[in-house]
Amino acid sequence: MKVFKKLKRPVIYFGVFGIITSSILFFSFKNQDFKIVKSLDIYFTLFKELNLFYVDETNPEDLVETSINAMLKSLDPYTTYIPEKELDDFKFMTTGKYGGIGAVIRRKDDFTMVVEPYKGSPAQIAGLRAGDMLKKIDGKSLEDLNIEDVSKLLKGVPNTKVTIQYERPFIKEKEEVILTRKEIVVPSVPFHGMLDNKYAYIRLSSFKQNCSEDVKNAFVELKKNSPEGLILDLRSNPGGLMLEAVRIVNLFVEKDEKVVYTKGKLKEYDFEYFTKTNPIDTEIPIVVLVSRGSASASEIVAGSLQDLDRAVIVGRRTYGKGLVQSTRPLSYNSQLKVTTAKYYIPSGRCVQALDFSNRNEDGSVGTIPDSLISDFLTRNKRLVKDGGGVTPDFAITPDYLSKFSVILLTKDLIFDYVTKYRTEHQTIDNPMDFKFTDADFEHFMAYANDIEFDYETDSERELHKLEEIAKKEKYFSIAEEEFKALRKKLGRDKFKDFEIFKEEIKELIEEDIISRYYFRDGVIKRNLEDDKQLLKAKEILSDQEEIITILKGGYQKKK
């Protein structure tokens, strides 16, 4: 048997190599592309020699996948290889559907932790909560099992059963539940409703299959209230299916309007996308909310409505992804998601911000330089630009978290405290009335202070760098006292930081607590109270004449 094994692999490799070589020769005669033939010949020769002579046993599948991923990484982050084992995850990204228990999970210590059970999912109905540590699935221990393998055990054909053993922190008792897997559908519209009984509000979180129907249904329902305006919230929406973006624009603009067109290296990827049906409402004033996380299909909706002078855009400049991907089937049920074109919105501009075709020597990419950014005009001759996302008509910068708050989040101090809070409180007030009191905050501080954690602020880090530079340049001695005084003022003091950032931390804890009882829609509803971008949107919609003036290009900003 040992002799057979030694002979088997060379025979297989030489056989496969012979087939591949024949294919390459045919390809070369047909295409006369010597560089491609040469490169493929080198690759397959190297692969054969590596697998024959490398000192340790190699895994050919892993080697090929590693080389493919490294090759595609040199192009752009959207061109990716999808092996058969990852097809379910890819389908979920485009459809929002999968068979499973309906929970977000992640690694923590040696096990897997539930981060969020979806509202109405088998996980939530069975009583699983955020913070629960999964110990076994169908009797199989999850200790040291990676997150991908745990996810595979949880997923499965709808209506099949799965047994989960879990431990709830701060109780330390193991529980076991039997769940029936269901088709999990994550809604693209997690919340919609009337604001101040005047404005329709729709939050769209992703562009999955049929999300345009979800938006349509939400708007039709809200329209019964005779709203004075619509706020379409696309903040942090990473995009998705282009056709769904076209259909959403179609809800608010006339039939036969060009929404977006694509241009690729191959003519087969040059398309023009028009609205195909009669709209629902072409008159209602619209404000679209965007952020740095609004990308791709979000930018098509926001940019097209801006170019057609159908909506006012409020927020931050969007991400800047103007590239289109198509999937190409490969052998053995794998696929290639490849960038095949760039898209352009009605004014003719492309929002792509990064230049992946001209990388720097270190492999990094730069933004489109100002010298290559061009001016374009909307239908009403308003000035817009390409080369860097969609620039809002009204820029509103969100408040940033302090470094201290980020540390509390990344080290799970807030998450773990809220898990403890959930075990001690069966219910809380509704999302609009719930308050995390000063007394509660004192309780959180006591909890956090019992846990050892260290951190360094950006200010301290930069001061340390400045001290090192001063020492090298021999200026440190004449400014040593000033450095000491500044270090003392900027020095880490947990008690001081808790007090400085008290309100910010309380808001983060409130949000997490509400999510444990009322899920995502409860958090969204709560955050609408003092949302700066939303307040600006309502201010714009409150003056019908002003929004008409803005869209006609005659608006003068108030001083």
C-alpha positions, 0 to 999 in steps of 0.5 A: 500500500505504501508503494502504491501511495507513493506512485499514485500522486505523481501519476495523478499530477502528471495526468492532470498536468497533461490535460491542462497543458493540452488545454493551454496549447489549444487556448494559445493557438486560438487566442495567440496570447503568449503572456497568458499561456506562459504565466499559466504554464509557470503556475502549473509547473510550480504547483506540480513540483511543489506538491511532488517535492515539498518536505511535508504533506501539502493540501492541494485544495488549500494551496490553490484557494490561497493562491486564488485569494492572493491573486484576486486581492491584488485587483479590488476587494469586490472580486472574490472566489466563492468555494462551494462551502461558502455558497450558502453565505453568499446566497444569504447576502443576496436573498436575506434567507437561510435555514437555521435558528436565526441568531448572530454568533461570534467567538468568545474565549473557547466557545461561541456566544450568541450576540443577537437572536432575531425577533420571532426566530426559533432561537428567540422563541426557545429563550436564547438571549444575547450573551448565552454561551453555546456549549454543545450542538446535537451532543458535539462539544463546541470547545475550540471549534471555529465560528464557521464550523459552529455556523454549519452545525446550526444551519440546516434544512427548515423543519429539522430539529437541533439540540443546543446546550448553552450556559447563561453567564452570571447564572452558570447553569447549563440549559438544553433546548430543542429547536426546529430550524426555520427559513430565516428571513432578515427583513430589509425594512427593519422599521417604518412609521410616522414621525410627529404624525406628519412624515413617513419614515422608512429605514432600508438596511440592505438591497436584497431580493424583493426589498423594493416590494418591502419599501413599496408596501411600507410606503403604501401603508404610511401613505394612508396617513397623508404624510407631508413628506417621506424620509428614506433612511439609507445610512450604513446600508452597504448595498446589494442588488442593482435592480432593486435600487432601480425599482425603488427609484421607480416608486417615486419617478415617472416610467421610462426614466434612465436610473443608471447605466453600466460600462464594462470592458466587454460590450455584454456588460454595457446596460441601461436601466430604466424605470419600467412601471408607473410610480406610486407617488411623484409629488411627495417631498423626499429626503434621503439620509446617507452616511459613510457606510451607504454604498453601492445600491444605496448610492444609486438610489440617493444619487439618482434621486439627486440627479433627477431633482426628486429628493434632497440628500442629508448626511455625510458623503457616501462610501464611493463604490461605483463598481458592478460585480457579476457572478461567473460559474466555475467548476465543482459548484464554485463561483467567481464574483468579478467586477465587470463594469462601472455604473453611472447615474443619470447626470453621467457621473460615477461615484467610485472613490478609490482607484484600484487600477493604479496601485502604489508601489506598496500595494495601497490605492489612492482616492481619485485625485481632484484633478480628475474630478469632474463637474456634472449637472442635475436635471435642474442644472444643480452642480454635482461631482463624481469621483467620491461618493454622493455628496449630500445637499446638506452635510451633517457630521455625526458625533464620534465616540470617545476612545474610552467608550470604544474601549468599553465596547471592544472589551465587551464591558458594556455587552457583558454588563447588559447581559448581567442586567438582563438576568436581573430585570425581567422587563423594562419600560418601552423604548421611548420611556426607558432611562438608564439612571445615574444610580444604574450608572454607579452600578455599572462603574462598580462592575467595570472597576472590578474588571481589570482593563487597560487602555491607551488614548490616542493623545497619550500615544501621540504625546509619547511619539513627540517625546521620542522625537524631542529626545532624538533632536535633543530638545526634551531636556528644555521641555521636560517639565511641560511634557510631564505636566501634559502627561499628567493632564492626559493620563489615564484615569478610569474614574475621571473618564467615566465622569467625562464621558458619562452621558455618552456611555449611558446612551450606549448602555441604554441602546444595548439594554433596549435591544435585549428586550425590543430588538433592532426595531426598538433601538431604531425607534428609540434613536429617532428621538434626538437624531441630528440628521433626522431633525434636519430632514424634518426641518427641510420637509416642514417648509414645502416652498423651501424644498422646491427651491432647493431642488430647482437650484435656487436655494441660498443657505441661511447664515 
